Amino acid sequence: MKIIQKGNLKRKDKRYRFDCRVCGCVFECEDDEVREMFGSYNETVFAHDCPTCSEIVYGEQIVYRESVQDY
């Protein structure tokens, strides 16, 4: 293996995308704005309050600058 560029484990370009099922608002949050929770089957779930209707929105989607990855 040849490492071309070392990675950074504390990347700040990580964002979380949420879709509110109550009002339909779609929003993104920075890494330090979300609450990390544990769901069933030891999975990690992220939560944030909807900026429109204030409902708690749960998500598992991490959006990077280059691509989208679902967890």
C-alpha atoms as one frame of an Amber mdcrd trajectory, in Angstrom:
protein
   0.000   0.000   0.000   1.192   3.507  -0.792  -0.325   6.463   1.068  -0.658
   9.442  -1.282  -1.987  11.875   1.319  -2.493  11.273   5.021  -6.051  11.560
   6.273  -7.342  13.642   9.152  -9.518  11.785  11.647 -10.949  15.055  12.999
 -12.270  16.426   9.708 -14.500  19.481  10.037 -16.028  19.256   6.550 -18.432
  16.545   7.730 -22.107  17.555   7.619 -25.308  15.736   8.496 -28.423  15.987
   6.343 -31.885  15.681   7.846 -35.359  15.422   6.287 -38.200  16.408   8.616
 -41.187  14.106   8.134 -43.541  16.554   9.858 -43.075  19.733   7.804 -40.810
  18.582   4.945 -37.842  20.811   5.840 -34.473  19.563   4.546 -31.449  20.921
   6.395 -27.791  20.220   7.058 -25.846  20.570  10.299 -22.179  20.759  11.181
 -20.495  17.987  13.112 -20.622  19.871  16.423 -24.350  20.732  16.125 -25.822
  17.215  16.162 -26.620  14.906  19.064 -25.199  11.419  18.713 -27.467   8.683
  20.047 -27.514   4.904  20.021 -30.439   3.183  18.364 -31.499  -0.422  18.404
 -28.960  -3.059  17.331 -26.038  -0.832  18.504 -26.347   1.570  15.575 -25.450
   5.239  15.817 -28.244   7.699  15.053 -27.869  11.471  14.827 -30.546  13.922
  15.963 -31.260  17.647  15.665 -34.289  19.882  16.168 -36.021  20.965  12.972
 -35.466  24.709  12.419 -39.024  25.100  11.068 -41.313  23.081  13.349 -38.931
  22.222  16.260 -39.626  18.470  16.056 -36.694  16.165  16.781 -35.413  14.766
  13.476 -33.340  11.596  13.408 -30.957  10.735  10.620 -28.130   8.417   9.706
 -26.809  10.213   6.647 -23.396  11.856   6.591 -22.681  14.241   3.721 -19.066
  14.859   2.794 -17.867  17.578   0.478 -17.164  15.124  -2.351 -19.753  12.396
  -1.868 -22.738  11.126   0.116 -22.496   8.076   2.354 -25.362   6.385   4.177
 -24.750   4.683   7.497
